[in-house]
Amino acid sequence: MFDTARYDGRMPYRRCGDSGILLPEISLGFWHNFGGVDDFEEARRIMRRAFDRGVTHFDLANNYGPPPGSAEENIGRILVSDFVCHRDELIISTKAGHDMWSGPYGMNGSRKHLLASLDQSLKRLRLSYVDIFYSHCPDPDTRLEETMSALATAVQSGRALYAGISKYPLKRLKKAVKILKDMGIRCLIYQPPYSILRRDYEIEGVLDWLLDEGIGCIVFSPLAQGMLTPKYLDGIPDGSRAARPEGFLKPEQVLAQQEKIRALALLAEAHGMPLHHLAIRWTLRSPHVTSSLIGARTVAQLDDTLDALRSPIPDEALLAAIDSICPGTSV
């Protein structure tokens, strides 16, 4: 476990399950703020600053933007202009499965969609391979054998080094991992949404099972799309994610959680840290989580979020206080 008493500003890394891959404790995702509607030069500055601070894992998906695909296009431009000499120091991931293009083959878990989407992603990213290719979501209408065969082909063909799975419920995840194993492919990593406000994957036993199986876990939305930050303590400010029409976070989601958010903010303040630092530290409190996946809208916001690593890991008393506000199970 990382010792905060010796933190000197360098990024700590954790082993991804029982693999040979190390991931930074905080990784950078491009779900928001890197699409065609965003400031390209600021995106470039964020990416460069993240790498300078030891963030070696960049996470994408085919449909990130908006519009869909534009985040990969922008990151591809930045990789060519700024990171050509650093490709072997980066872990770059992408995904397919959610709605990407119109027509019968633009989404879900078929080989047709997954492999066509991966080829499109590689073109947008201007890469010959990605390090991790995920099945982005379960598809109840496609046999798991077909979906997993696409991940296996991606690895066996050299278009991806590792296979990953995102958001599958535990029963389907177990079956998917076994199918991959029978095909000679090991699942490297699993990606669920996970935060103080969303603990269902913990409660259902997914995190415990991943640890037992030696599969890494990278959690997304550790700040609950910004709800676990000071910005929503007094409502929904103009320009925030919940106020943007193209965003995934809705005002009613914020308002439903506001009482808990305020209670957590007071708890964080009493322990000498901002709410978002507590939220990041909470996700990294145990070996169940390999990396916490964040987003950033500006370089300043990135630096502030990465500085969460300067805060101490919550002790048992603080964890109990958090549980009293947002009940879950201890891990």
Buried (B, 14 or more C-beta within 10 A) or exposed (E): EEEEEEBEEEBBBBBBBEBEBBBBBBBBBBBBBBBBEBEBEBBBBBBBBBBEBBBBBBBBBBBBBBEBBBBBBBBBBBBEEEBEEEEEEBBBBBBBBBEBBEEEEBBBBBBBBBBBBBEBBBEBBBBEBBBBBBBBBBBEEBEBEBBBBBBBBBBEEEBBBBBBBBBBEBEBBBBBBEBBEEBEBBBBBBBBBBBBBBBEBBEBEBBBBBBEBBBBBBBBBBBBBBBBBBBBBEEBEEEBBBBEEEBEBEBEBBEEBBEBBBBBBEBBEEBEBBBBBBBBBBBBBBEBBBBBBBBBBBBEBBBBBBBBBEBBBBEEEBBEBBBEBBEBEEB
